[in-house]
Amino acid sequence: MEQPADRVPAPGRLALVQEFVNSADLEEGTDQLADVATAAGWLRRHHPDARHRLDEDQRRRLIDVRESLRSVLQVHNGEAVDQPASARLDGLLAGVRLRPAVTAGGGALVPVGDGVDGFLAVLTSAIVEATIAGTWERLKVCRDDECRWAFYDHSKNARGAWCTMRVCGNRAKARAYRDRQRATARR
């Protein structure tokens, strides 16, 4: 599952959050967390510290976190707040541990743990870091309900709505045009 050619990935560790959400391609019907073996492989590639064996409950938890994140990210694109998704995400991340680390260069929240909890702690830390940096709101999901691909909005005014204008944007505009034509024909 590749980033559309005209999109640059999210900056820093926020790119991992983006990759995680995009581990399922809704349009293509593919999912890199589809079963325990593929999910374990994805996790090892993206979080080398995930040495513990992955089981079905942990895989389902990863999927629940991913889809809750996808729902939460649609708020950044002007959609209504999905309170159940936010609450579900809070519950799914309740067990992750972060610890403060202070150096001469500043402070950070450092993930603690391994396996799925360690990976989710890394994601949580990245989200906190992006929130402080002001980049979290620019991570969005495509407005096209069939797509919902996570993208980082690099536009100057942060008003991007689709993962790619050439595909989803054009589809939405063509749909709106056809709807206007039908409405005009009925008059």
C-alpha positions as CSV (number, residue, x, y, z in Angstrom):
1,M,0.0,0.0,0.0
2,E,1.8,3.0,-1.3
3,Q,1.5,6.7,-0.8
4,P,-0.2,8.4,-3.8
5,A,2.5,9.7,-6.1
6,D,1.6,13.4,-5.5
7,R,1.6,13.1,-1.7
8,V,4.5,13.4,0.6
9,P,4.2,11.3,3.8
10,A,3.7,12.9,7.2
11,P,6.7,14.4,8.9
12,G,8.7,12.6,11.6
13,R,7.2,9.8,13.6
14,L,3.7,10.9,12.5
15,A,4.5,8.9,9.3
16,L,4.3,5.7,11.3
17,V,0.8,6.6,12.4
18,Q,-0.1,7.3,8.8
19,E,1.4,4.0,7.6
20,F,-0.5,2.2,10.4
21,V,-3.8,3.6,9.4
22,N,-3.0,2.8,5.7
23,S,-2.2,-0.8,6.5
24,A,-5.7,-1.5,5.1
25,D,-6.5,-0.3,1.6
26,L,-10.3,-0.1,1.7
27,E,-10.6,0.4,-2.1
28,E,-8.4,-2.5,-2.9
29,G,-9.8,-4.7,-0.1
30,T,-6.3,-5.5,1.1
31,D,-5.2,-5.6,4.8
32,Q,-1.7,-6.0,6.0
33,L,-3.2,-7.1,9.4
34,A,-5.6,-9.6,7.8
35,D,-4.3,-12.6,9.8
36,V,-1.9,-13.2,12.7
37,A,1.1,-14.1,10.4
38,T,0.9,-11.0,8.2
39,A,0.1,-8.8,11.1
40,A,3.2,-10.1,13.0
41,G,5.3,-9.4,9.9
42,W,4.0,-5.9,9.5
43,L,4.6,-5.2,13.2
44,R,8.2,-6.6,13.1
45,R,8.9,-4.4,10.0
46,H,7.5,-1.2,11.6
47,H,8.5,-1.9,15.2
48,P,11.6,-4.1,15.5
49,D,11.2,-4.3,19.3
50,A,8.0,-6.3,18.8
51,R,9.6,-9.6,19.6
52,H,6.7,-11.2,21.4
53,R,4.5,-13.6,19.6
54,L,1.3,-12.0,18.3
55,D,-2.0,-13.7,19.0
56,E,-5.5,-13.2,17.5
57,D,-6.7,-11.0,20.4
58,Q,-3.7,-8.7,19.9
59,R,-4.2,-8.6,16.1
60,R,-7.9,-7.6,16.7
61,R,-6.8,-4.9,19.1
62,L,-4.4,-3.5,16.5
63,I,-7.2,-3.4,13.9
64,D,-9.6,-1.8,16.5
65,V,-6.9,0.9,17.2
66,R,-6.3,1.4,13.4
67,E,-10.0,1.8,12.6
68,S,-10.7,4.0,15.6
69,L,-7.7,6.2,14.5
70,R,-9.2,6.4,11.0
71,S,-12.5,7.6,12.4
72,V,-10.8,10.1,14.7
73,L,-8.8,11.5,11.8
74,Q,-11.9,12.3,9.7
75,V,-12.5,15.1,12.2
76,H,-9.4,16.8,10.8
77,N,-11.2,16.9,7.5
78,G,-14.2,18.7,8.7
79,E,-16.4,15.6,9.5
80,A,-18.4,15.3,12.7
81,V,-16.7,14.1,15.8
82,D,-17.1,10.4,16.3
83,Q,-17.4,10.3,20.1
84,P,-17.7,6.4,20.3
85,A,-14.5,6.1,18.2
86,S,-12.7,8.5,20.5
87,A,-13.8,6.7,23.6
88,R,-13.0,3.3,22.1
89,L,-9.5,4.6,21.1
90,D,-9.0,5.9,24.7
91,G,-9.9,2.5,26.1
92,L,-7.7,0.6,23.6
93,L,-4.7,2.8,24.5
94,A,-5.3,2.8,28.2
95,G,-2.8,0.1,28.9
96,V,0.2,1.7,27.1
97,R,3.0,3.2,29.1
98,L,5.0,6.3,28.5
99,R,7.6,7.8,30.7
100,P,9.1,11.3,30.7
101,A,12.7,11.7,29.6
102,V,14.5,15.0,30.1
103,T,17.8,15.9,28.5
104,A,19.5,19.2,27.9
105,G,17.7,19.3,24.6
106,G,14.3,19.1,26.1
107,G,11.7,16.6,27.2
108,A,9.9,13.7,25.5
109,L,7.5,11.0,26.3
110,V,9.4,7.7,25.8
111,P,7.4,4.5,25.0
112,V,7.8,1.7,27.6
113,G,7.1,-1.9,26.8
114,D,7.3,-4.3,24.0
115,G,5.1,-6.2,21.7
116,V,1.7,-4.7,20.8
117,D,1.7,-2.5,23.9
118,G,5.2,-1.2,23.0
119,F,4.1,-0.4,19.4
120,L,0.9,1.3,20.6
121,A,3.0,3.4,23.1
122,V,5.2,4.4,20.1
123,L,2.1,5.5,18.2
124,T,0.7,7.4,21.2
125,S,4.0,9.1,21.8
126,A,4.1,10.1,18.1
127,I,0.6,11.6,18.3
128,V,1.4,13.6,21.5
129,E,4.6,14.8,19.8
130,A,2.6,15.8,16.6
131,T,0.0,17.6,18.7
132,I,2.7,19.7,20.4
133,A,4.3,20.4,17.1
134,G,1.0,21.4,15.5
135,T,1.1,18.7,12.8
136,W,-1.5,16.3,14.2
137,E,-4.4,18.3,12.7
138,R,-2.9,17.9,9.2
139,L,-3.1,14.1,9.3
140,K,-6.5,13.4,7.7
141,V,-8.4,10.7,6.0
142,C,-9.7,11.1,2.5
143,R,-13.3,12.4,2.3
144,D,-14.2,9.7,-0.2
145,D,-16.1,7.1,1.9
146,E,-14.8,4.3,-0.3
147,C,-11.2,5.4,0.1
148,R,-10.5,6.8,3.6
149,W,-6.8,6.7,3.0
150,A,-4.7,8.6,5.5
151,F,-2.8,11.5,4.1
152,Y,-0.8,14.4,5.4
153,D,-2.1,17.8,4.2
154,H,1.0,19.8,3.2
155,S,-1.2,22.6,1.6
156,K,-0.6,26.1,2.7
157,N,-4.1,26.6,4.1
158,A,-4.5,23.0,5.4
159,R,-7.8,22.6,3.4
160,G,-6.9,19.4,1.5
161,A,-9.9,17.0,1.4
162,W,-8.8,14.0,-0.7
163,C,-5.8,11.7,-0.7
164,T,-5.2,12.6,-4.3
165,M,-7.0,15.2,-6.4
166,R,-6.5,13.1,-9.6
167,V,-8.5,10.1,-8.3
168,C,-10.7,10.8,-5.3
169,G,-11.0,14.6,-5.9
170,N,-12.0,14.1,-9.5
171,R,-14.5,11.4,-8.6
172,A,-16.1,13.7,-6.0
173,K,-16.3,16.6,-8.4
174,A,-17.7,14.4,-11.2
175,R,-20.3,13.1,-8.8
176,A,-21.3,16.6,-7.8
177,Y,-21.5,17.7,-11.4
178,R,-23.8,14.8,-12.3
179,D,-26.0,15.6,-9.3
180,R,-26.3,19.2,-10.4
181,Q,-27.1,18.1,-13.9
182,R,-29.9,15.8,-12.6
183,A,-31.3,18.6,-10.4
184,T,-31.3,21.0,-13.4
185,A,-33.0,18.4,-15.7
186,R,-35.8,17.9,-13.1
187,R,-36.8,21.5,-13.1
